[in-house]
Amino acid sequence: MHSSARGTDSLFPFACLATATLIAIGYSGYAQAGGTAFDATSISAMGNASAGQAAEAGDASVLFANPAALTRFKRAELTQGAAIISIGTDYTSTQNNDGAGSGAPQGQNGQVFSRRDGSDAAALAPNLFIAIPVNEKLVMGFSASASHGLVVRYDENFPGRNQGRDIDFKVTRLNLGFGYKLSPTLSWGMNGSYERYFQSIKLKLNYREAVADIVERDCESPLGLPCVLTPDLANGILQTPEGEANGSLRMFGWAFNAQVGGLWEPTENTRVGVSYRPKTRFTGNRGKFKLEDPNLQAFRDSLVNNAGTAQLQGIDTIQAAQDLAPEQVIKQDITLPDELRISVFHHATPKLDLMATYTRQDFSVTKLNFERESNGRTLENIPQNFVAAESYRVGLNYKLYKRLTLRAGYAVENSVIDDATRITILPDSDRQYFAFGGQFDVSRDTSIYFAYQKLDTTPAPVGNNDGIRPEEVRGGDFKGNVQLDTHFLGIGITERF
């Protein structure tokens, strides 16, 4: 904290640590649909860009999108698959001397920092779905799959590294549900789900930049006298380490939720599916934050030893030293958005199926705030102007041969974040999807699916969020554009019994 009037909510050293916690956001951010929703849950649906997913019921994976459509199955089915998601990340500086100074690498206007290689720049997402008819009206289902996911890898020296460099995020969902036929043309269904949250973060911490920010912005005497400290003088007094330190965070949590759905079949060739899933509230997330820096203890000691000098300028270095413990437990409550899905499927000709889907996810419920478990002190509060993500998807199936059906799809979706509040580990932007896939029926009992999908994004400005508090956890003075190059490749199989 920087003055007695402000309390102890804004401490420069602790704020560096808090930078990492912003990346502990419990939503995936971007590489998938709607800022968070995972777009490779069903391999067959991925070939259509998820168009018609709540109505087609081509295999047991429909359980994820609409449990009511389970009533389409007359035999038991097991569907399993896996998708490989690769993400290349480009950051382009839009200013000179871009990023933290103090001897750390900086970018220049127009310089591109690209990360497109390495085994950790890809993720494997398996899934499993089971549908079991109980009688002519009731069908039970079970599934295990990802519902949200993000992998982002930046170049190690990209200018926004102090806000967040690497992130792995996923929510795994176990569904147990049923579909029940109310009449020959109308079905309803319900899923109960257990959801497991995981997030792993890496970032760089620049102590000297944080000290300079505090002195320039907030240093003042409790007596109202002008501040006599300069950034260089403060760094010297506090023996602030040169260079940057590594920070990492691993966080876990869980929640329960439910989903309801309906399926209307007005004709033999046409189906309309609707499903709704309320907000998912993760209220007990816990994570361990670590600082890996051989100079950390010496810096903490200097904070304590120079407490008297710093307090004359309104800076509580005793509390700051405590906030920089090398290992800390953090807590977080976060809410993922609800989801409304409306799908139409139409068997137009013996060879052609047409389909479309509209989805809406309201991210305005998501708040980014993190606290230390030991004392409840705020680590970071990140304002975001989240809005609802709306997607429009169209697709088709074409039976090329008796055993081979080709799939294609296209989708567009808006960003959930604006340019003013976007952060590096949530580089969400407007996007479109191009998808292609197919189904090969090996026999009456076995089908194989394959799918490819490309996610095309628009460049997204980062570094403009000046509302992050404390101010010094913004991650240095950087301004640039990020753009993700995302590819999905999946294969699956269905066995009928």
N, C-alpha and C positions, 0 to 999 in steps of 0.2 A: 504494500500500500504506500501511497505517496504523500498523504497528509493526514493529520489527525481527523480532519473533517470527513475524509473519505472512508475511514475504517480500514479494514485489511482485506479488501476485495481485489486490489490491483497491485500485485507484487511482481516486479520484473523477472526475477529468476524463476519463480514458480510458473509464471506465464509461459516461459519456454516449454516447460513440461506440459502445460495445458494444451499447447498446440497439438500434441499427439491425440489428445482426447477428442478433439473435434472430429477426428477420423474414426472415432468409435461410433459414429452415427449408425443407428440400427436400421438403415435402409440401404439398399444396395447402390444406389447411385445411378449407374447408367447403362452399362453394357447390355442391359436387357430392356424389356418393354416397360413403358410407363415410369421410367426412372428407377423402378425396382423390380417389377414382376419378371420372372424368369421366362424366356421365350423358347426354351427347348424342353419343356416338360414332356410333350408328346412328339415322338419322331414323325409319326404320320401327319400330325397337324402342322409340324414345322415345314413340311413340304408345301403346304398351302398358306404359309405366313400366318397360321392359326386362324384363318378364315373358316367359319362354319363349325368351329370346334365344339360348341355347346349343342349342336344339332345333328352332326353327321353320324356319330356313333359307329365309326368304322372299326374300332377296336376298343378294348377295355380302358384305354387311357382317357376316354370321355368322362370317367369318374372325376377327374381333376376339375374339369370345366363345368360339368352339369350332371349330378348324380341321377337326376330323373331319367336321363337317356339310357341308363342301365337296362331299362325294360325292353330295349331293342334286342337284347341277347337271349337266345333260346338254349344255348349251350354254355358250359363253363369255358372261360377264356383266361389265358395268362399272356400278358404282353410285357416284354422287357426290352430295354434299349439303353443307349448311351450316346451322349453328344460331346464332342470336343469343341471347345470355344477358344478361339485364339484372338487376342486383342493387341494391335499395334497402337502405340500412343505417341502422338506428335505434339510438342509444345513449341510455339513460335513467339519469340520475344517481340513486343511492340514498343519498347523503349530501350534507350541505351542505359548501361549500368543497371541491368535488370536483375533484381534479386538482392540478397543480403551481401553487404560489403565485408569489412573487417578481415580482409585477406581471403575470403571465400570466393569461389568461382562466380562470375557474373556473366549474363548474356548481353548481347547487343541487338539493337533494333533489326529485325528480320532474321536473326539467327534461329535455326531450327534444332531442337533437341528431340531425337527420335529414339524410341525403344520398341523394337519389333522382333527381338530374338530372345533366346534362352528358354529352357524348359519351364520356367516359372511364369512365362508369358501366355500360358494356356491353362485351361481347366477341364477336367473330366466330370460330366454330370450324368450319372446313371439313373435309371428309373424302373419301377416295377408296378404293374397293375394287375389285379385279379377281379374277375366278375363271375359270380356263381348264382345261377337261377335256383331259387328255393321252390317256387311253384310257378304257375302261369302268370301270376300278377306281381310277384315279389322277386327282386334280384338284389343280392348283396354284393358289395365291392370293397376292396382294400387297395391302397396304393402307398408307395414310398417314393418321394421325388423331391427335387428342389422346387421351391416356390419363388424365391428371390435369389439373386446372385450377381456378383460383380468381381472382376479381376482387372486391376489397372496397375501397370508398371511404367513408371517414368524413368527417363535417363537419370542416373545418379546425381548429376550436376545440374539438372534443370532448375531454373531460378525459383520455382515454387516449392522446392524440396522441403523448406522449413514449415510449410503448411501440410504437407503429406506427400510421400514419394511412392510407396507401394501399399496396396490394399487388397485383401481377400475378404470377401463377404459372402455368406450364404445363409439361407433359411431352409431347413429341411422339414418337409411336411409329411406326416403319416395320417392318412385318411381312412376312416371306416364309415361306410355309408350304405345307402340302399336306394333303390328306385321302385316305386309302386304304381301299378297301372290302375287308375281310377275308372277309366272307360276305354273303349277301343281306340279313342283318339287323344286321350289326355292322361299324362303321367306326372307324378311329382316325386321328389327325392330329397335326401338330406345327407350331408357329411358331417361327422364330428372329426376334429383334427387336433393332433398334438404337433407343435411346431418348435423346432430347435434352432437357436440363433447362434451364429459363430462369426467372429470378425478378428482379423489379424492385420496389424498396421505397422508400417515402418516409416520413419521420417528422420530428418536431420534437425538438430537443435543448434542455434547460433546464439550463445550467451552475450557476446559483445554487442551484437545488433540489438538485442532486447534491452540491455543496459542503456545504450544510446537512445533508444526510443523513449524510455522512461524519463531520462533526464531532459530530453528536448520537449516532451509533451506535458509531463506531470510534476516535475520537481518543483517544490515550493516549501518554504519554511512554515512550520506550524505557527510562527509569530507573524506571518504575512510578509516577511522580508523577501527580497529577490533571491532566487537560487544562485549560489556561487559555484555549483558544480558544472563542469562541462562533460560531454560524453567521454573524452579521452581521460580526463582527471578521474571520473567515476570508475572507469575500467581499470585504471592504474591502482586506485585505492583498494578496490575489491579484488585485485589480482585475477581479473576475468580471463579465462583460458582463450588462447587463439584457436582458430579453426572451428570445427563443428563436431558435435557429439551425436551418437546414434541413439534414437529412442524407439521403443517397440511396445506394442500393446496387443494382448489377446483377450477377447471378451466372449462370454457365453451367457445364454439366457434361454428361457422357454415360455410358451404360452399355449392356451387352449382356444379353439375357435370353432365355428360351425359354418355351414353353407347350405342354402336351400335352392332348389331348382324346379323348373317345370318344363315339360315337353308337350307341344301340341302338334298333332299330325292331321291337318285338315284334309289332305288327300294321301293317296298311296305313295306319291312321289315328292311330297313337300313336308318339311318338318321345321318347326320354330322352337328354339330352345332359349330359355331365360334362366339365369342364375344370379344369386346375390350372396356376397360374403361380407359381413360387417368388419369393422376395424379390428385389427389384432393388437392387443395391448401387452407389451413385454414390460412387466413392472419389477422384475428382479434381476436385471442384467448385472453381472459382475465381471470385472476384468483386472488383469495384473499389468501395470505399466512399469517398464524398466528403462533406466538411463544407463548407458554403457559408455563411461568416460573416465579414464584414469585420473583426470584432473578435477573430477567432481568434488571429491572430499576436500581438497585444498581450497576450492572455491567456496564451498559451504563454510569451512573454517574462517575464511576471510570475511564472509558475511557476518559471522558472529563476532569476530575480533574488531570489526569496524562499525559495530552497531551504534555507538555513540555519535560518530561522524555522520552516518547516514540518517539517523533520527533527527538531526538538526535540519535536514532537508525533507523531513516528513516521510522517510522510507523505513519501513519496519523490516530490517534485515534478519532479525531473529526468526520471525515467521517465515520469511523467504527461505531461509536455510532449511527449516522443517518441511517446507513445501517441495524441496528438491531432494527428498529422500530417494535413494537409488531404486527402490522397489516400493510400489504403492498399489493398493486396491482401490479401484474406482467403481462407482455404481451409476446406473443409467436407467431411466424409465423412458420408453419410446413407443410410439404407436405407428404401426404401418396402416396404409389406407384401406378403406373398403373397396370392393370391386363389384361393378354391375356389368354383366355380359349378356348380350342379345345376339343370337345367331340364327341364320336362315340357311337351310339346305334344300336344294331342288334337283331332282333327277330329271334333267331336261329331255334327254334322249337315251336310248340304250347304251350309248357310248359316253355321254357327257353329263357331268354333275356341276352345278353352279352353287356357290356359297358365299356368304358375307357375314361379318361380325362387327359389332360396335361394342367397345369396352370403355368404361370410365372408372378411374381411380382418383379419389380425392386426397391429395397429399397435404392439404391445408392443416390436417390434424397433427402432422409430424413436427415436433419441436426438438431442437438440438441443445441439450443442456446436460452437463456432466459434473459429478461431485465426488469428492473423496469420501470413502466409507468411514475413515477414522474420525473425521471431525465435521463432515457435512459441508466443508468449504467448496464453493463453486470453482471448478476447474476451468470451465469454458462455457460461454453462452453465445450461440451463433444464430443471429437473425437470418431467416430465409423467407422469401416471399413465395412460398410454395403454392401452386395452383393444381387443379385437377388435370390429369393426363387423359386425353381422349384419343382413341385410335379407331381407324376405319380400315377394314381388311376385306379384300375380295380374293377369291380363289376358284380353281376348277380342278376337276379330275377328268382325265380322258382315257378311255379304255383302248389302248393301242392294239393289243392282242388279247386273246382269251385270258391269259394268265398275267398280263402286264398292264398296269394302270399308271399313267403319268400324272403328276401333280404340279401345280404352279400357283403362286400367290404373290400379292403385293399389298403393302400396308403403309400408312402414314400415321405419325403420332407427334403430338406437340411436346415441347420441353415442360418440365414441372418447375423450372427455376428461371429467374430472369438474370440478365447480364450483370446487374448490380450486386447480387448476393451469391453468385455461383462460387464454389470453392474447388480446390484441385482434386479432392477425392470424390467429388460428385460432379463430374464434367458433363452433366446432362444437357442435351440440346435437341432441337427439332430433328426428326429422323424419318427415314423411310426404309422399308424392308423389301428385298427381292428374294424370292424363294423358288426352289425347284426340288422335286422329289419323285418318288415312285413306289409302287407296291407290286411285288412279284408273288403270286400265289403258287407256292411249290406244290401244294395239294389242297384238298378241301379242308384240311385241318391245320395247315401251316402257311403263314404269309410272312414275307420279309419286306421291311421298309427301309428306304434310304432317303436322305434329305440333305440339302445344302441351303443355307440362308446367309445373305449378306446384309449387314446393318450399315446403312449409309447415313452419316451424321453431318451436320453443319458445324463449322468452326465455332467454338464457344469461348467467349472472353472470361478470364479469371484474374483475380487480384484486385477486384474493385470493391470487395465487401469491407467497408470501413466501420461497420457496426459491430464487429466481433469484439467481445469484451472478456477479459481485459484487452486493451488496444494492442499491447505488445505481443499478443499471441497470433496476430495476423500472419506471421511468417515472413516478415521483411517486405521491402518495397519492390514488388514485382507486378508486371502487367504483361499479359500475353494471351494467346489463343491456344486452346487445346482441341484436338480432334482425334477421335478413336476410329480405328479401322478394325471392324469386328466381323469374324466369320464363324459360322456354326456348321458343323458336319456331323451327321448322326446316322445311326443304323439301329434297327430294332427288329424284333420277331414276335409273332403271335402264334400261340398253340391253342387249338380248340379241342375240347374233350367231350 
